[in-house]
Amino acid sequence: MRIRFTKMQGAGNDFVVLDETRGLLGLSPGQYRFLADRHFGVGADQILSVRTASDPGVDFQYVIHNADGGEVEQCGNGARCFMRFVREQGLTDKDVVRVQTLAGLIAPRMNADGRVTVDMGPPIFEPARVPFDDAGLDAQPTGGWQTWHLALSTEAESPIVPLAVLSMGNPHAVQLVPDVDGAPVATQGPLIERHPRFPQRVNAGFMQVQSRGQVKLRVFERGAGETLACGTGACAAVVAGIRLGLLDARVDVHTRGGVLTIEWAGEQGDLGAPVFMTGPAVTVFSGEIDVPDEG
Ligand SMILES: N[C@@H](CCC[C@H](N)C(=O)O)C(=O)O
């Protein structure tokens, strides 16, 4: 099957974007993996599918697959690219669109400077909804909130890591590190991603706080490995930092691929306040590719 695609990136987190508004392509997990493959396919951290929505008042449906072929609930950098895609392809002329995702409704807005701001909805803190299995674990009071001290393996010398656990529609575990460039992302990332306490696996964030308004962040993403940036990871890290008493309500997150600005008014009384994320969304190229049949 020959398909048209658009390659996009947001702060270096890269995507293959597919227009399925005129009909579903019916791709299998293996075919998503092929598109994401950097040697045999196009190459991407995630595949984004743009579909029509059935609910009145909702403009589009946005479906996300990780590079490993698994469907996931949410993708922040992808949401900004989604917005640029539907505008550039003439699928809408609206400045704000309402988009259905597996995690609920989000609302990307195109700014005059070309960046995109996304209302990502509220963070989720209840362990069962992350999902995170907290049975028998004691939360450690930390800076006005809590962290969970998890042994990363059953070996005697296993590191025990304090993690802030929350969901932005998808699961995140965030730890504070003194120096993000020297952080053990490659070694601890896969262990945290597949820790048995996270039944649907988890995205593992490593955050260095530089000031109350500036952090550096690296994320080992579930289903994709370390990426140059993770939008939901940036939202989760900032929300965690605010709840831990370390950050103000507006924070610039410096990733390896660019800067994302995250705003959350939750500590002013309403933990259900939405998180806003602003950052770049860039089209790289478009093309066609033959996707092998499976079987
Ligand atoms: N890169 C994304 C997150 C994509 C999904 C994530 N890997 C997961 O499995 O939850 C972002 O920008 O948020």
The ligand as a MOL file (V3000), in Angstrom:
LIG
                    3D

  0  0  0     0  0            999 V3000
M  V30 BEGIN CTAB
M  V30 COUNTS 13 12 0 0 0
M  V30 BEGIN ATOM
M  V30 1 N 6.3360 12.6460 22.8250 0
M  V30 2 C 5.1010 12.7960 23.4470 0
M  V30 3 C 4.5880 11.6490 24.2660 0
M  V30 4 C 4.2670 10.4370 23.3960 0
M  V30 5 C 3.6210 9.3030 24.1350 0
M  V30 6 C 4.4940 8.7140 25.2140 0
M  V30 7 N 5.6980 8.1150 24.6990 0
M  V30 8 C 3.6860 7.6670 25.9920 0
M  V30 9 O 3.8560 6.4740 25.7390 0
M  V30 10 O 2.8780 8.0570 26.8390 0
M  V30 11 C 4.8260 14.1620 24.0200 0
M  V30 12 O 5.3450 15.1350 23.4350 0
M  V30 13 O 4.0540 14.2910 24.9610 0
M  V30 END ATOM
M  V30 BEGIN BOND
M  V30 1 1 1 2
M  V30 2 1 2 3
M  V30 3 1 2 11
M  V30 4 1 3 4
M  V30 5 1 4 5
M  V30 6 1 5 6
M  V30 7 1 6 7
M  V30 8 1 6 8
M  V30 9 2 8 9
M  V30 10 1 8 10
M  V30 11 2 11 12
M  V30 12 1 11 13
M  V30 END BOND
M  V30 END CTAB
M  END
